[in-house]
């Protein structure tokens, strides 16, 4: 969430409603995809003993919660009033993920745990690299148009999944091809570090957009709503 949104011209009520519906559709798509991804990643990770793969699955759980937060926010008549609560909830989910993955990664490094290769994990990482960038772009564009920091934060979580997919793929490939078992927990620590950074920014509201402003045109005059 390092990039900042620019000031917006007032949104017409119809445009605001349309963009709100789009934000909900994108959030629902993210929830659906990540729910499936979480089940596959966590199951495959537990079977292979892969901290990074389990951490990736837990990040998918965080993304599911993020999408649900957006749906909760935009079901309200005035979604902007839930903006700060939504950001704080997202930040807490990031911190929970970072704490767990850090602990498991450090434990794996300390004990010399060697995960098994996971073809399922590799395939899942490749699929996410193909799907997530486009979804993140659509979410971010919608969030900027709405002036919603929470929707932009949700897009950042989706983009983070893209980065994590690349990190996960590297760790799994190094372990599978070269037998570098340490690459898996190191990948987990990278995932935890990125999650911590995004959690701090979400908590502070960094990269927030201007508040949503709708306008109602009546009798040739524009009133701020």
Secondary structure, DSSP 8 states (H G I E B T S, - for coil): --S-------EEHHHHHHHHHHHHHHHHHHHHHHHHHHHHHHHHHHHHT-HHHHHHHHHHHHHHHHHHHHHHHHTSTTGGGGHHHHHHHHHHHHHHHHHHHHHHHHHHHHHT------HHHHHHHHHHHHHHHHHHHHHHHHHHHHT-HHHHHHHHHHHHHHHHHHHHHHHHHHHHHH--THHHHHHHHHHHHHHHHHHHHHHHTTT------EEEEETTEEEE-
